[in-house]
Structures are given as structure tokens and as C-alpha cells.
Amino acid sequence: MGMATQNPLRDKDYLLGKRIQHLRIKRGMTQERLAEEAKVSITHLSMIESGKNAPSLKLVYKIADVLDVKVEGLFKF
């Protein structure tokens, strides 16, 4: 019996989501406010933060802009 393998893309999605969540909380923002300012549903943002969905590149840029960080700042794990 083989061991279950982890999906590396899913791990990156999880880390990106946690980074977004960390920066959002650090700036005192609610999910509702970030979702509204990034023009995305709160459900989608929640799924991104939990690593269940990956944001599009366009959304990554919007989130970075709202959080006032460079896009690269979202990928510093």
C-alpha cells in the first residue's frame, strides 16, 4: 500500500490563503471589507483563505492593492 501524496499546488494555495488572511487581520480588516474592496464574494475569499480555492492572477493583484502590499508580498511564506 502506497502512502497518500500531498498535492503541492494545494499546499501553495493554502499558504497563499493564510498569508492573505494574516495580512488582512494585521491591517484590522474583516473578510467582508476585503471581499467588498477586492470585488469578490465573501464565500470565494473565505475559500481562498482556507486554501480550497486559488485566486486568479487578476484577483491576486486586487487583493495586494487593497492590502497595500506588492504582489510579491503575498508570496512571502
PyMOL CGO cylinders between C-alpha atoms (Angstrom):
from pymol import cmd
from pymol.cgo import CYLINDER

trace = [
    CYLINDER, 0.00, 0.00, 0.00, 1.36, 3.39, -1.03, 0.3, 1, 1, 1, 1, 1, 1,
    CYLINDER, 1.36, 3.39, -1.03, 1.32, 6.49, 1.04, 0.3, 1, 1, 1, 1, 1, 1,
    CYLINDER, 1.32, 6.49, 1.04, -1.08, 9.25, 0.11, 0.3, 1, 1, 1, 1, 1, 1,
    CYLINDER, -1.08, 9.25, 0.11, 0.71, 12.04, -1.66, 0.3, 1, 1, 1, 1, 1, 1,
    CYLINDER, 0.71, 12.04, -1.66, 0.07, 15.67, -1.00, 0.3, 1, 1, 1, 1, 1, 1,
    CYLINDER, 0.07, 15.67, -1.00, -0.78, 17.95, -3.87, 0.3, 1, 1, 1, 1, 1, 1,
    CYLINDER, -0.78, 17.95, -3.87, 1.95, 20.64, -3.94, 0.3, 1, 1, 1, 1, 1, 1,
    CYLINDER, 1.95, 20.64, -3.94, -0.36, 23.10, -5.69, 0.3, 1, 1, 1, 1, 1, 1,
    CYLINDER, -0.36, 23.10, -5.69, -2.92, 22.69, -2.93, 0.3, 1, 1, 1, 1, 1, 1,
    CYLINDER, -2.92, 22.69, -2.93, -0.20, 23.36, -0.33, 0.3, 1, 1, 1, 1, 1, 1,
    CYLINDER, -0.20, 23.36, -0.33, 0.75, 26.58, -2.14, 0.3, 1, 1, 1, 1, 1, 1,
    CYLINDER, 0.75, 26.58, -2.14, -2.91, 27.60, -2.28, 0.3, 1, 1, 1, 1, 1, 1,
    CYLINDER, -2.91, 27.60, -2.28, -3.14, 27.01, 1.47, 0.3, 1, 1, 1, 1, 1, 1,
    CYLINDER, -3.14, 27.01, 1.47, -0.02, 29.06, 2.18, 0.3, 1, 1, 1, 1, 1, 1,
    CYLINDER, -0.02, 29.06, 2.18, -1.16, 31.91, -0.07, 0.3, 1, 1, 1, 1, 1, 1,
    CYLINDER, -1.16, 31.91, -0.07, -4.55, 31.92, 1.61, 0.3, 1, 1, 1, 1, 1, 1,
    CYLINDER, -4.55, 31.92, 1.61, -3.02, 32.01, 5.07, 0.3, 1, 1, 1, 1, 1, 1,
    CYLINDER, -3.02, 32.01, 5.07, -0.72, 34.86, 4.00, 0.3, 1, 1, 1, 1, 1, 1,
    CYLINDER, -0.72, 34.86, 4.00, -3.70, 36.85, 2.73, 0.3, 1, 1, 1, 1, 1, 1,
    CYLINDER, -3.70, 36.85, 2.73, -5.56, 36.13, 5.96, 0.3, 1, 1, 1, 1, 1, 1,
    CYLINDER, -5.56, 36.13, 5.96, -2.55, 37.16, 8.07, 0.3, 1, 1, 1, 1, 1, 1,
    CYLINDER, -2.55, 37.16, 8.07, -2.12, 40.46, 6.22, 0.3, 1, 1, 1, 1, 1, 1,
    CYLINDER, -2.12, 40.46, 6.22, -5.86, 41.17, 6.33, 0.3, 1, 1, 1, 1, 1, 1,
    CYLINDER, -5.86, 41.17, 6.33, -6.01, 40.63, 10.09, 0.3, 1, 1, 1, 1, 1, 1,
    CYLINDER, -6.01, 40.63, 10.09, -2.78, 42.58, 10.63, 0.3, 1, 1, 1, 1, 1, 1,
    CYLINDER, -2.78, 42.58, 10.63, -4.45, 45.55, 8.91, 0.3, 1, 1, 1, 1, 1, 1,
    CYLINDER, -4.45, 45.55, 8.91, -7.58, 45.20, 11.02, 0.3, 1, 1, 1, 1, 1, 1,
    CYLINDER, -7.58, 45.20, 11.02, -9.75, 44.25, 8.05, 0.3, 1, 1, 1, 1, 1, 1,
    CYLINDER, -9.75, 44.25, 8.05, -12.70, 41.91, 8.11, 0.3, 1, 1, 1, 1, 1, 1,
    CYLINDER, -12.70, 41.91, 8.11, -13.26, 39.36, 5.38, 0.3, 1, 1, 1, 1, 1, 1,
    CYLINDER, -13.26, 39.36, 5.38, -16.34, 41.35, 4.42, 0.3, 1, 1, 1, 1, 1, 1,
    CYLINDER, -16.34, 41.35, 4.42, -14.35, 44.54, 3.88, 0.3, 1, 1, 1, 1, 1, 1,
    CYLINDER, -14.35, 44.54, 3.88, -11.56, 42.86, 1.92, 0.3, 1, 1, 1, 1, 1, 1,
    CYLINDER, -11.56, 42.86, 1.92, -14.09, 41.00, -0.23, 0.3, 1, 1, 1, 1, 1, 1,
    CYLINDER, -14.09, 41.00, -0.23, -16.02, 44.19, -0.90, 0.3, 1, 1, 1, 1, 1, 1,
    CYLINDER, -16.02, 44.19, -0.90, -12.93, 46.24, -1.79, 0.3, 1, 1, 1, 1, 1, 1,
    CYLINDER, -12.93, 46.24, -1.79, -11.47, 43.46, -3.96, 0.3, 1, 1, 1, 1, 1, 1,
    CYLINDER, -11.47, 43.46, -3.96, -14.88, 43.00, -5.60, 0.3, 1, 1, 1, 1, 1, 1,
    CYLINDER, -14.88, 43.00, -5.60, -15.15, 39.29, -4.81, 0.3, 1, 1, 1, 1, 1, 1,
    CYLINDER, -15.15, 39.29, -4.81, -17.74, 37.34, -2.85, 0.3, 1, 1, 1, 1, 1, 1,
    CYLINDER, -17.74, 37.34, -2.85, -17.02, 36.70, 0.80, 0.3, 1, 1, 1, 1, 1, 1,
    CYLINDER, -17.02, 36.70, 0.80, -17.56, 32.99, 0.13, 0.3, 1, 1, 1, 1, 1, 1,
    CYLINDER, -17.56, 32.99, 0.13, -14.83, 32.98, -2.51, 0.3, 1, 1, 1, 1, 1, 1,
    CYLINDER, -14.83, 32.98, -2.51, -12.46, 34.96, -0.27, 0.3, 1, 1, 1, 1, 1, 1,
    CYLINDER, -12.46, 34.96, -0.27, -13.12, 32.57, 2.59, 0.3, 1, 1, 1, 1, 1, 1,
    CYLINDER, -13.12, 32.57, 2.59, -12.33, 29.61, 0.34, 0.3, 1, 1, 1, 1, 1, 1,
    CYLINDER, -12.33, 29.61, 0.34, -9.11, 31.32, -0.80, 0.3, 1, 1, 1, 1, 1, 1,
    CYLINDER, -9.11, 31.32, -0.80, -8.04, 31.96, 2.79, 0.3, 1, 1, 1, 1, 1, 1,
    CYLINDER, -8.04, 31.96, 2.79, -8.71, 28.32, 3.68, 0.3, 1, 1, 1, 1, 1, 1,
    CYLINDER, -8.71, 28.32, 3.68, -6.78, 27.06, 0.65, 0.3, 1, 1, 1, 1, 1, 1,
    CYLINDER, -6.78, 27.06, 0.65, -9.82, 25.49, -1.01, 0.3, 1, 1, 1, 1, 1, 1,
    CYLINDER, -9.82, 25.49, -1.01, -9.73, 27.89, -3.98, 0.3, 1, 1, 1, 1, 1, 1,
    CYLINDER, -9.73, 27.89, -3.98, -6.88, 29.61, -5.74, 0.3, 1, 1, 1, 1, 1, 1,
    CYLINDER, -6.88, 29.61, -5.74, -7.35, 33.24, -6.72, 0.3, 1, 1, 1, 1, 1, 1,
    CYLINDER, -7.35, 33.24, -6.72, -6.97, 34.32, -10.32, 0.3, 1, 1, 1, 1, 1, 1,
    CYLINDER, -6.97, 34.32, -10.32, -3.93, 36.44, -11.12, 0.3, 1, 1, 1, 1, 1, 1,
    CYLINDER, -3.93, 36.44, -11.12, -6.22, 39.43, -11.55, 0.3, 1, 1, 1, 1, 1, 1,
    CYLINDER, -6.22, 39.43, -11.55, -7.64, 38.87, -8.06, 0.3, 1, 1, 1, 1, 1, 1,
    CYLINDER, -7.64, 38.87, -8.06, -4.16, 38.46, -6.59, 0.3, 1, 1, 1, 1, 1, 1,
    CYLINDER, -4.16, 38.46, -6.59, -3.33, 41.96, -7.88, 0.3, 1, 1, 1, 1, 1, 1,
    CYLINDER, -3.33, 41.96, -7.88, -6.60, 43.38, -6.49, 0.3, 1, 1, 1, 1, 1, 1,
    CYLINDER, -6.60, 43.38, -6.49, -6.02, 41.81, -3.07, 0.3, 1, 1, 1, 1, 1, 1,
    CYLINDER, -6.02, 41.81, -3.07, -2.43, 43.07, -2.97, 0.3, 1, 1, 1, 1, 1, 1,
    CYLINDER, -2.43, 43.07, -2.97, -3.63, 46.56, -3.85, 0.3, 1, 1, 1, 1, 1, 1,
    CYLINDER, -3.63, 46.56, -3.85, -6.33, 46.54, -1.16, 0.3, 1, 1, 1, 1, 1, 1,
    CYLINDER, -6.33, 46.54, -1.16, -3.87, 45.20, 1.43, 0.3, 1, 1, 1, 1, 1, 1,
    CYLINDER, -3.87, 45.20, 1.43, -1.31, 47.82, 0.30, 0.3, 1, 1, 1, 1, 1, 1,
    CYLINDER, -1.31, 47.82, 0.30, 1.44, 45.30, -0.42, 0.3, 1, 1, 1, 1, 1, 1,
    CYLINDER, 1.44, 45.30, -0.42, 3.37, 44.38, -3.52, 0.3, 1, 1, 1, 1, 1, 1,
    CYLINDER, 3.37, 44.38, -3.52, 2.15, 41.20, -5.17, 0.3, 1, 1, 1, 1, 1, 1,
    CYLINDER, 2.15, 41.20, -5.17, 5.41, 39.58, -4.14, 0.3, 1, 1, 1, 1, 1, 1,
    CYLINDER, 5.41, 39.58, -4.14, 4.45, 40.29, -0.54, 0.3, 1, 1, 1, 1, 1, 1,
    CYLINDER, 4.45, 40.29, -0.54, 1.59, 37.82, -0.81, 0.3, 1, 1, 1, 1, 1, 1,
    CYLINDER, 1.59, 37.82, -0.81, 4.04, 35.06, -1.68, 0.3, 1, 1, 1, 1, 1, 1,
    CYLINDER, 4.04, 35.06, -1.68, 6.50, 35.52, 1.18, 0.3, 1, 1, 1, 1, 1, 1,
    CYLINDER, 6.50, 35.52, 1.18, 5.90, 32.45, 3.29, 0.3, 1, 1, 1, 1, 1, 1,
]
cmd.load_cgo(trace, "trace")
